[in-house]
Amino acid sequence: MRMNLSPSLFCRSIVALWSVVLTSTLVAQPSAEEIIAGAKMVAVLQQADLQGKMTKGSAQVPTALFLRQNDIQFQYFENQQWSKFHLRLKDEACEIFQMKAGKQTPFPLDQIAKPIAGMDLSYEDLALRFFYWKNPQLEGEERVGVHPCWKIRLNNPGQGGAYQVMYVWIHQKYGAFMKIEGFNRAGQILKRFEVTDVMKIGKNASGHDIYTLKQMNVSSMNPVNGRTASQTKLIFEAPKSVELKGPR
């Protein structure tokens, strides 16, 4: 895996999805809480709205992502219509709402593990809700490729969803998550997320370069043998210089 990372890159991911911005690096030997807090921070991207696609085999689903500080809108196009979802990021939780006929309603918890448009990305994956689980544990240091990372364990407090345990590898210098693996209650792997590329989209008010997600691979795993069963690529194009007129 090759990533085009700048020497002072710091990820403020949603979701990771998921934005990346240059800033100060993590201090040596931070706590698990500090590492997770840094990784889930959201960059203020102003007009950096993103359009792209989810691909799985020959299937392609147009996708749009609009970020406004702690308010994020995710859309995908299926069956000749746009499905819209609103994420509200708070210090203690990420709330998911579905948008229909101009109204917002809470997304049903019993549907949160459902795949999006037949892809390998689920609604709880989209929200990265496991970043908000309490009492993260620092498991130690491991490399993801050539990148030194902190390995964090997150345990499901019992609020539904597919995952019981999540492991997150976060770059020791940049604060960006490099890999995530999700396991079920039997200890079998279900999903793997890997950010494979980022792109520069401009500069912030301080003159620092701003990066955001270009591609992330989401793999559904066979829980019996631990091998990849299928994979979806989430790919975004370089943002336009003007605000999108899109499907919002």
TORLUM-230258 format. One line per field, with one value per residue: residue in three letters; x, y, z of N, C-alpha, C in turn. Coordinates in steps of 0.001 Angstrom, whole numbers, plus 500000, padded with zeros to 6 digits. Atoms other than C-alpha are relative to their C-alpha. Example, Ala and Ser with C-alpha at 12.3 -4.5 7.8 and 13.67 -1.06 7.14 Angstrom:
BEGIN
code [ALA; SER];
n.east [500890; 499180];
n.north [498810; 498810];
n.up [500000; 499940];
ca.east [512300; 513670];
ca.north [495500; 498940];
ca.up [507800; 507140];
c.east [500900; 499230];
c.north [501200; 501090];
c.up [500000; 500730];
END
This chain:
BEGIN
code [MET; ARG; MET; ASN; LEU; SER; PRO; SER; LEU; PHE; CYS; ARG; SER; ILE; VAL; ALA; LEU; TRP; SER; VAL; VAL; LEU; THR; SER; THR; LEU; VAL; ALA; GLN; PRO; SER; ALA; GLU; GLU; ILE; ILE; ALA; GLY; ALA; LYS; MET; VAL; ALA; VAL; LEU; GLN; GLN; ALA; ASP; LEU; GLN; GLY; LYS; MET; THR; LYS; GLY; SER; ALA; GLN; VAL; PRO; THR; ALA; LEU; PHE; LEU; ARG; GLN; ASN; ASP; ILE; GLN; PHE; GLN; TYR; PHE; GLU; ASN; GLN; GLN; TRP; SER; LYS; PHE; HIS; LEU; ARG; LEU; LYS; ASP; GLU; ALA; CYS; GLU; ILE; PHE; GLN; MET; LYS; ALA; GLY; LYS; GLN; THR; PRO; PHE; PRO; LEU; ASP; GLN; ILE; ALA; LYS; PRO; ILE; ALA; GLY; MET; ASP; LEU; SER; TYR; GLU; ASP; LEU; ALA; LEU; ARG; PHE; PHE; TYR; TRP; LYS; ASN; PRO; GLN; LEU; GLU; GLY; GLU; GLU; ARG; VAL; GLY; VAL; HIS; PRO; CYS; TRP; LYS; ILE; ARG; LEU; ASN; ASN; PRO; GLY; GLN; GLY; GLY; ALA; TYR; GLN; VAL; MET; TYR; VAL; TRP; ILE; HIS; GLN; LYS; TYR; GLY; ALA; PHE; MET; LYS; ILE; GLU; GLY; PHE; ASN; ARG; ALA; GLY; GLN; ILE; LEU; LYS; ARG; PHE; GLU; VAL; THR; ASP; VAL; MET; LYS; ILE; GLY; LYS; ASN; ALA; SER; GLY; HIS; ASP; ILE; TYR; THR; LEU; LYS; GLN; MET; ASN; VAL; SER; SER; MET; ASN; PRO; VAL; ASN; GLY; ARG; THR; ALA; SER; GLN; THR; LYS; LEU; ILE; PHE; GLU; ALA; PRO; LYS; SER; VAL; GLU; LEU; LYS; GLY; PRO; ARG];
n.east [500838; 499241; 500811; 499293; 500157; 499086; 499247; 500653; 501432; 500769; 501343; 501183; 500896; 501351; 500108; 499047; 499746; 499073; 499285; 498631; 499547; 498702; 499970; 498954; 499983; 500325; 498891; 499527; 500724; 501306; 500950; 500912; 501043; 499431; 499783; 501304; 500536; 499328; 500353; 501386; 500265; 500468; 499455; 500948; 499624; 500704; 500653; 499344; 500959; 499382; 500807; 499223; 500762; 499679; 499920; 499869; 500009; 500407; 501048; 499571; 501064; 499573; 499985; 499655; 499733; 499957; 499558; 500130; 499589; 500492; 501157; 499540; 501063; 499534; 501053; 499655; 501009; 500407; 501386; 500384; 500248; 498960; 500295; 499242; 499823; 499373; 499248; 499680; 498915; 499911; 498861; 500267; 500777; 500286; 501400; 500289; 501373; 500332; 500693; 501026; 500994; 499584; 500061; 499005; 500445; 498884; 499821; 500331; 498825; 499981; 499577; 498724; 498983; 500423; 499122; 500477; 500120; 499376; 498555; 499434; 500059; 501285; 500296; 499150; 498673; 500037; 499930; 498879; 500567; 499154; 499049; 500620; 500130; 499263; 498868; 499076; 498818; 498789; 499468; 498566; 499545; 499838; 499841; 500878; 499014; 498810; 500454; 500146; 501361; 500574; 501110; 501035; 501144; 501260; 500990; 501387; 500670; 501257; 501032; 500362; 499011; 499401; 498685; 499794; 498678; 499335; 498594; 499681; 498583; 499914; 498615; 499437; 499577; 500993; 501305; 500987; 500199; 499442; 500740; 500989; 500550; 501148; 500212; 501301; 499985; 499257; 498599; 499676; 499895; 501105; 499773; 498692; 499956; 498636; 499839; 498898; 499518; 500599; 499722; 499919; 501135; 499809; 499359; 500916; 499778; 498631; 499072; 499592; 500653; 501127; 500176; 501203; 499994; 500133; 500489; 499975; 500502; 500770; 500064; 500763; 499148; 500614; 499675; 499506; 498582; 499313; 499594; 500882; 501125; 500323; 499389; 500539; 499099; 500629; 499070; 500480; 499308; 499548; 501154; 500095; 499649; 501234; 500898; 500763; 501414; 500496; 501315; 500474];
n.north [498806; 498765; 498817; 498764; 499229; 498897; 500204; 499591; 500251; 500407; 500350; 499767; 500839; 500180; 500847; 500364; 499628; 500525; 498872; 499948; 498610; 499791; 499293; 500537; 501452; 500528; 500067; 501358; 500798; 499466; 501000; 500488; 498985; 498904; 500463; 500087; 498647; 499364; 500648; 499774; 498579; 499691; 498781; 499034; 500017; 498950; 500426; 501206; 501086; 501080; 500917; 501174; 501216; 501271; 501032; 501385; 500716; 499114; 499091; 498685; 499195; 498614; 499630; 498607; 499745; 498571; 499817; 498665; 500149; 501229; 500483; 500702; 500620; 501042; 500376; 500930; 500023; 501373; 500090; 498704; 498977; 499800; 500250; 499000; 500249; 498890; 500398; 498920; 500450; 499355; 500506; 501309; 500890; 499617; 500283; 500224; 499707; 500177; 498816; 500311; 498936; 498797; 500188; 500888; 500902; 500825; 501242; 501124; 500694; 501386; 500006; 499308; 500898; 500349; 499475; 498868; 500228; 501267; 499894; 500539; 498930; 499948; 498684; 499767; 499730; 498620; 499109; 500365; 499804; 500664; 499027; 499370; 500956; 499566; 500742; 500629; 500596; 499982; 501365; 499972; 499422; 500916; 499340; 500284; 499766; 499375; 498922; 500331; 499662; 500439; 500922; 499707; 500917; 499391; 501025; 499572; 499940; 500734; 499182; 500540; 499985; 501289; 500197; 500070; 499432; 499348; 499622; 498864; 499666; 498566; 499597; 499359; 498626; 499183; 500084; 500530; 501443; 500681; 501242; 500351; 501340; 500230; 501395; 500300; 500436; 501259; 499705; 500203; 498742; 499714; 498891; 499320; 498711; 499543; 498780; 500251; 498789; 498720; 498966; 498631; 499227; 498569; 499562; 499438; 498588; 499835; 500257; 501398; 500826; 500811; 501238; 500748; 501358; 500272; 501375; 500933; 501328; 500636; 501420; 500940; 501155; 501285; 500188; 501364; 500150; 498722; 499484; 499002; 500559; 498997; 498710; 498780; 498863; 498688; 499130; 498640; 499167; 498715; 499108; 498866; 498721; 499328; 500879; 500904; 499693; 501373; 500531; 499624];
n.up [500000; 500091; 499741; 500280; 498782; 499808; 498769; 498759; 500200; 498820; 500463; 499177; 500784; 499551; 500530; 500575; 501296; 500818; 500556; 499520; 500028; 499396; 498735; 499137; 499862; 498690; 499065; 499754; 499020; 499605; 499534; 501032; 500177; 500776; 501368; 500662; 500123; 501126; 501256; 500395; 500190; 501351; 500585; 500547; 501409; 500734; 501233; 500518; 500158; 500749; 500775; 500376; 500258; 499376; 501033; 499556; 501268; 501094; 499517; 499568; 499395; 499776; 498590; 499704; 498587; 499718; 498622; 499425; 498608; 499387; 500745; 501200; 500774; 500908; 500941; 501069; 501051; 500305; 500477; 500573; 498985; 498992; 498587; 499264; 498566; 499297; 498808; 499074; 499142; 498696; 499235; 499413; 500868; 501384; 500269; 501408; 500387; 501405; 500491; 500982; 500209; 499298; 498558; 499423; 498944; 499540; 500737; 499099; 499485; 500467; 501404; 500089; 500559; 501348; 501049; 500779; 501445; 500353; 499884; 498761; 499009; 499310; 499438; 498833; 500544; 500466; 498845; 499135; 498660; 498997; 499457; 498843; 498904; 498820; 499439; 500947; 499377; 500815; 500045; 500268; 501255; 501125; 501288; 501133; 501042; 499424; 499129; 498578; 499558; 498743; 500185; 499011; 499941; 499593; 499693; 500132; 498698; 500034; 500638; 501297; 501055; 500338; 499416; 498559; 499744; 501126; 499839; 500850; 500067; 500218; 500249; 498812; 500267; 500677; 499360; 500945; 499925; 501154; 500199; 498976; 500140; 499133; 499638; 499416; 498609; 499926; 500230; 501413; 500726; 500923; 500923; 499951; 500685; 500237; 500788; 500921; 500657; 499621; 500999; 499522; 500510; 499805; 498765; 499017; 499702; 499503; 501079; 500024; 501006; 499550; 500745; 499699; 500506; 501422; 500150; 498888; 500324; 498927; 500328; 499176; 499796; 499665; 498582; 499746; 500345; 499879; 501299; 500598; 500759; 501014; 499675; 500587; 499999; 499886; 500726; 500194; 500969; 499481; 499877; 500913; 499386; 499599; 499277; 500861; 500158; 500027; 499630; 498671];
ca.east [500000; 501308; 499934; 500881; 501245; 502826; 505438; 503142; 499771; 497155; 493881; 490678; 488557; 484824; 484747; 487768; 485388; 487189; 488882; 492608; 494208; 497729; 498326; 500429; 501419; 500415; 502554; 504636; 502816; 499314; 496409; 493927; 491320; 493654; 494477; 490817; 489832; 492439; 491420; 487713; 488082; 486435; 488115; 486229; 486188; 483945; 483086; 485125; 482153; 483039; 481529; 482588; 481406; 481260; 482382; 482018; 483009; 481278; 478647; 479034; 476947; 477374; 478105; 478260; 479615; 479024; 480886; 479986; 481939; 480039; 477221; 477798; 475466; 476065; 474114; 474064; 472166; 470227; 467040; 466944; 466863; 469176; 469045; 470181; 471537; 472586; 475295; 475597; 478903; 479010; 481662; 479943; 478044; 477343; 473645; 472309; 469175; 467508; 466123; 462841; 460520; 462541; 462181; 464723; 463934; 466310; 467770; 466404; 468982; 467920; 468899; 472290; 474283; 472471; 474678; 474356; 473119; 474424; 477959; 480306; 479786; 477037; 475340; 477279; 480464; 479498; 479116; 482199; 480054; 482559; 484878; 482421; 482435; 483634; 486900; 489204; 492247; 495782; 496988; 500505; 502413; 502259; 503227; 500773; 503104; 505980; 503868; 504297; 500853; 499102; 496721; 493481; 490780; 487157; 484475; 480791; 478894; 475832; 473964; 473369; 475142; 477243; 480468; 481482; 485140; 486910; 490662; 491919; 495497; 496294; 499471; 501746; 502908; 499988; 497042; 495320; 493647; 495431; 493357; 490257; 489097; 485710; 484930; 481675; 480736; 482427; 485732; 485549; 486598; 483757; 485151; 488418; 488848; 492030; 492694; 494855; 495089; 494440; 494414; 495327; 492344; 493780; 494947; 493276; 493181; 496624; 498145; 498516; 497765; 494412; 493973; 490899; 490022; 490582; 490132; 489237; 488808; 486143; 486403; 483790; 485611; 484667; 484360; 485238; 488582; 489367; 489767; 488316; 484860; 484132; 485441; 484015; 486120; 484959; 486555; 486199; 487115; 489007; 486493; 485281; 486318; 482678; 479906; 478168; 474695; 474004; 471221; 470918];
ca.north [500000; 503421; 506633; 510122; 511578; 514975; 515204; 516980; 515418; 515070; 513279; 514647; 511743; 511372; 508576; 509461; 509182; 510993; 514230; 514893; 518237; 519442; 520463; 519543; 515921; 513693; 513811; 510802; 508069; 509589; 507854; 505791; 508510; 511178; 509090; 508403; 512027; 513209; 510676; 511573; 515340; 516936; 519458; 522627; 522231; 525168; 524546; 521336; 519201; 515840; 513748; 510233; 506666; 503354; 500465; 496729; 494564; 496083; 497877; 501615; 503854; 507660; 509212; 512731; 514004; 517512; 518603; 521609; 521417; 518910; 518481; 515981; 514908; 511668; 510732; 507897; 507430; 504203; 503304; 506715; 508647; 510073; 508657; 511227; 510886; 513474; 512851; 515086; 514678; 515456; 514949; 511841; 510434; 510468; 510747; 509436; 510789; 509782; 512582; 512115; 514733; 517481; 515990; 514294; 511250; 509199; 506251; 502954; 501274; 497820; 498846; 500314; 497238; 497009; 497337; 500575; 499979; 496398; 497568; 496484; 499764; 499760; 502695; 502192; 502064; 505391; 506991; 505287; 505082; 502797; 505806; 506938; 503743; 504359; 503253; 502643; 500513; 501044; 497591; 498702; 499631; 497912; 498792; 499020; 498579; 500923; 503193; 503039; 502999; 502856; 499887; 500739; 498315; 499487; 497330; 497629; 498849; 496887; 499333; 497026; 496811; 494052; 494569; 493555; 494612; 497075; 497447; 500747; 501414; 505134; 506669; 507710; 510887; 512028; 510937; 509390; 505997; 503610; 500478; 499319; 495748; 494759; 491487; 489804; 488422; 485109; 486868; 486389; 489161; 490782; 493900; 495646; 499315; 500644; 504221; 503883; 507443; 511063; 514272; 517895; 520241; 523608; 525548; 526555; 530021; 529436; 528570; 524873; 522329; 520552; 516947; 514780; 511218; 510083; 506311; 503864; 500115; 498386; 494594; 492160; 489197; 485514; 484990; 481297; 481552; 485255; 485852; 488694; 487748; 490980; 494519; 497973; 500965; 504400; 506891; 510671; 513141; 516376; 518957; 521731; 525314; 526351; 524965; 521944; 522516; 518799; 516777; 518502];
ca.up [500000; 499055; 500451; 499307; 502797; 503470; 506277; 508754; 507918; 510654; 510043; 511433; 510264; 510407; 508876; 508280; 506275; 506882; 506331; 506703; 507607; 508409; 512015; 515043; 515657; 518533; 521666; 522626; 524539; 524475; 526157; 524155; 524730; 523325; 520258; 519442; 520116; 517607; 514970; 515032; 514852; 511824; 509561; 508654; 504863; 503893; 500210; 499880; 498924; 497463; 494713; 493852; 493734; 495513; 493322; 493854; 490918; 487897; 490015; 490597; 492849; 492585; 495959; 497398; 500695; 502070; 505217; 507342; 510595; 512754; 510229; 507432; 504649; 502755; 499625; 497155; 493889; 493410; 491532; 489846; 493113; 495742; 499266; 501794; 505327; 507849; 510455; 513504; 515296; 518996; 521647; 522977; 519998; 516287; 515451; 512119; 510448; 507201; 505060; 503199; 501728; 503358; 506834; 509094; 511204; 513379; 511500; 512938; 515152; 513944; 510384; 511221; 510156; 506803; 503665; 501707; 498143; 498166; 498909; 501711; 503546; 506189; 507885; 511105; 509003; 507451; 510873; 512344; 515462; 517168; 517553; 520232; 522296; 525831; 527442; 524465; 525264; 523954; 522865; 521949; 518816; 515419; 511865; 509005; 506065; 506846; 509056; 512875; 514493; 517821; 518033; 519840; 520978; 521248; 522887; 522002; 525081; 523901; 521659; 518711; 515390; 513854; 515763; 519263; 519077; 516776; 516374; 514989; 513845; 514088; 512695; 515553; 513838; 511716; 513873; 510829; 511029; 508689; 509179; 511055; 511672; 513108; 514902; 515919; 519318; 518497; 517866; 514085; 511722; 509734; 508093; 507221; 506275; 504680; 503552; 500443; 499136; 500095; 498063; 498670; 498357; 499365; 502397; 505633; 507203; 508735; 505385; 506118; 503404; 503739; 502656; 502425; 501515; 497941; 498296; 501033; 500546; 502647; 502687; 503964; 505458; 505618; 509404; 509078; 507282; 507712; 503983; 501920; 500635; 498735; 498564; 497932; 496949; 498090; 495682; 495640; 492909; 493488; 494774; 492506; 493129; 493472; 495629; 494160; 492812; 493412; 494861; 498211];
c.east [500873; 499064; 500848; 499835; 501074; 500654; 499314; 498486; 499330; 498566; 498968; 498889; 498587; 499749; 500488; 499613; 500706; 500697; 501388; 500506; 501352; 499870; 501097; 499880; 499632; 501237; 500388; 499173; 498679; 499124; 499133; 498915; 500507; 500190; 498686; 499412; 500634; 499541; 498582; 499639; 499648; 500592; 498873; 500368; 499285; 499323; 500609; 499039; 500576; 498959; 500874; 499096; 500440; 500009; 500185; 499873; 499677; 498938; 500607; 498802; 500531; 499782; 500366; 500147; 500155; 500334; 499870; 500273; 499456; 498751; 500472; 498795; 500626; 498834; 500509; 498808; 499710; 498537; 499446; 499629; 501153; 499457; 500936; 500010; 500800; 500676; 500271; 501028; 500025; 501192; 499783; 499287; 499955; 498564; 499773; 498525; 499829; 499121; 499046; 498977; 500320; 499976; 501076; 499368; 501182; 500079; 499760; 501247; 500081; 500394; 501437; 501107; 499682; 500961; 499341; 500030; 500709; 501511; 500478; 500017; 498612; 499790; 500831; 501449; 500106; 500196; 501245; 499597; 500839; 501074; 499461; 499754; 500939; 501190; 500862; 501251; 501173; 500653; 501505; 500296; 500150; 500191; 498905; 500820; 501260; 499635; 499871; 498658; 499772; 498849; 499021; 498897; 498790; 498964; 498595; 499325; 498634; 498861; 499690; 501117; 500657; 501248; 499971; 501315; 500528; 501451; 500299; 501502; 500125; 501461; 500549; 500371; 498867; 498626; 498922; 499784; 500462; 499204; 499032; 499534; 498890; 499744; 498623; 500154; 500697; 501492; 500443; 499998; 498859; 500361; 501406; 499917; 501457; 499980; 501231; 500525; 499253; 500350; 499995; 498879; 500149; 500742; 498957; 500374; 501417; 501052; 500508; 499230; 498889; 499865; 498655; 500079; 499869; 499494; 500127; 499401; 499313; 499773; 499123; 500802; 499159; 500352; 500572; 501489; 500783; 500468; 498980; 498921; 499584; 500575; 499310; 501055; 499174; 500996; 499375; 500862; 500506; 498819; 500057; 500338; 498780; 499109; 499199; 498537; 499162; 498684; 499522; 498667];
c.north [501243; 501166; 501241; 500954; 501081; 499879; 500443; 499831; 499527; 499739; 500401; 499230; 500028; 498531; 499609; 500164; 501191; 501089; 500044; 501430; 500105; 500782; 499385; 498497; 499591; 500005; 498552; 499352; 500633; 498884; 499549; 501024; 501155; 499612; 499982; 501398; 500725; 499437; 500310; 501481; 500278; 501320; 500906; 500206; 501057; 499447; 498723; 498818; 498972; 499182; 498829; 498819; 498894; 498962; 498639; 499129; 500970; 501014; 501311; 500780; 501410; 500406; 501467; 500173; 501496; 500183; 501450; 499893; 498684; 499447; 499438; 499382; 499028; 499579; 498929; 499864; 498552; 500005; 501367; 501054; 500060; 499667; 500874; 499691; 501139; 499456; 501238; 499472; 500820; 499406; 498560; 499038; 500532; 499594; 499881; 500262; 499673; 501164; 499609; 501127; 501238; 499890; 499013; 499150; 499152; 498696; 498835; 499228; 498572; 499881; 500491; 499141; 499589; 500575; 501152; 499630; 498722; 500000; 499392; 501024; 500027; 501399; 500278; 500210; 501463; 500971; 499776; 500125; 499360; 500936; 500649; 499018; 500401; 499082; 499286; 499509; 500042; 498625; 499969; 500653; 498907; 500824; 499561; 500342; 500543; 501038; 499544; 500496; 499601; 499052; 500188; 498954; 500755; 498904; 500576; 500010; 499329; 500746; 499527; 500109; 498644; 499678; 499934; 500670; 500616; 500261; 501101; 500270; 501456; 500417; 500800; 501461; 500862; 499984; 499417; 498516; 499378; 498749; 499809; 498578; 499807; 498522; 499804; 499480; 498658; 500208; 499809; 501344; 500127; 501010; 500563; 501270; 500412; 501253; 499815; 501255; 501214; 501015; 501382; 500810; 501502; 500296; 500557; 501446; 500273; 499733; 498580; 499241; 499163; 498800; 499379; 498643; 499949; 498576; 499238; 498679; 499408; 498546; 499247; 498698; 498742; 499689; 498618; 499889; 501313; 500602; 501020; 499318; 500934; 501330; 501129; 501096; 501281; 501006; 501372; 500734; 501265; 500957; 501156; 501282; 500789; 498997; 499155; 500420; 498748; 499709; 500380; 500693];
c.up [500000; 500215; 499762; 501171; 500098; 501375; 501270; 499922; 501275; 499568; 501027; 499311; 500555; 500165; 499515; 498786; 500100; 499248; 500613; 499877; 500682; 501289; 500853; 500141; 501413; 500896; 500214; 501104; 500446; 500546; 498841; 499708; 499145; 498529; 499225; 499796; 498824; 498680; 499548; 499858; 498548; 499526; 499522; 498530; 499159; 498741; 499408; 499981; 499033; 499250; 499572; 499759; 500940; 498895; 500651; 498760; 498884; 500423; 500480; 500513; 500221; 501455; 500140; 501502; 500195; 501475; 500416; 501497; 500556; 499324; 498662; 499302; 499003; 499122; 499043; 499059; 499616; 499597; 499587; 501039; 500993; 501386; 500825; 501497; 500610; 501252; 500842; 500985; 501275; 500741; 500447; 499063; 498581; 499712; 498501; 499746; 498516; 499572; 498898; 499957; 500824; 501507; 500450; 501094; 500434; 499211; 500951; 500423; 499484; 498526; 499815; 499398; 498562; 498959; 499251; 498529; 499547; 500081; 501323; 501127; 500617; 500572; 501244; 499574; 499586; 501156; 500842; 501465; 501085; 500546; 501276; 501141; 501134; 500288; 498955; 500720; 499026; 500088; 499762; 498672; 498942; 498734; 499034; 498766; 500642; 501057; 501450; 500527; 501446; 499670; 501157; 499920; 500530; 500174; 499932; 501371; 500011; 499362; 498580; 498989; 499835; 500809; 501526; 500384; 498712; 500380; 498990; 500091; 499591; 499925; 501184; 499771; 499478; 500668; 499128; 500231; 498692; 499659; 501153; 499715; 501021; 500192; 500630; 501428; 500204; 499747; 498567; 499268; 498994; 498923; 500187; 499155; 499835; 499131; 499127; 499319; 500533; 498927; 500656; 499375; 500206; 501283; 500956; 500291; 500488; 498932; 499921; 498913; 500622; 499077; 500359; 499309; 498486; 499777; 501309; 499535; 501224; 499607; 500982; 500076; 500256; 501450; 500320; 499722; 500039; 498697; 499478; 499167; 498866; 500452; 499246; 500097; 500053; 499446; 499802; 498988; 500699; 500055; 499017; 500751; 500432; 500690; 499039; 499956; 500225; 500638; 501376; 499893];
END
